[in-house]
Amino acid sequence: MPRLVGNRSHAGANITIIIILIATFGVLLEYFGVVDIVPGFGREGRYFQLKSQLTNEQVTEQPNQ
């Protein structure tokens, strides 16, 4: 169906909202340590423990006291 004469498209607003959502999602991934693009940004510990990283217990084979 053709667009009515005089009505504007809202494509610019939709693209702006999508870009803001993608940027927010990227910042959250960086903050929680899923990606590490900016060194020193985010939480101290990783939110998701990587399986390839050894913990202190695995290295010493003794439980932490």
N, C-alpha and C positions, 0 to 999 in steps of 0.2 A: 504494500500500500504506500503510495507516495506521501512524503512529508508535507505537512501543511505549510503554506507560504508564510514566512515570518517567524516560524519556530526554529530555534537554534538546537544544534546537537549538544549533548552532554558528554561527548567523548573525552574532552579535556579534563573534566572533573573526575571522570572514572579512571583515567590514566594516572592522575595525581594521587588518588586514593590507593591505587594498586602499588605505586612506587613507595608511598609512605608505609604501607603494610609490609612490603618486602624489606625495606630498610629496618623497620622495627624488628622483624623476625631475624635479620642478620645480626643486629645488635644483641638480641637475646642469646643467639647461638654463641657469639663471641663472649658474652658475659659469663655464661655457664661453662665455658671451656670446651665446647664441641669443636670449634675452630679457633685457631690462634693466629690471627692476622696482625693484631696490635699487641706487641709484647707488654706484659704488665697490666693489661686491662682485664677486669673481671674478678671473679672470686679467687680466693687463695687455693682451695682444693678444686679438683675437677668434679663436675656434677655426675658425669658418667665415668666410672673407673675403666680404664683401658685394660684389656686382657693381656696385652704385650708388656705392660709395665710390671716390674717386680715390686712387691711390697717388702717391708722390713722383715716380716715373718718368713717370707719365702727365701730371703737372702741368708738369714741367720739360722733358719729352721728351728727357731725357738719362739714360743709365744711371748708377746710383749707383756711386761709386768707392770 
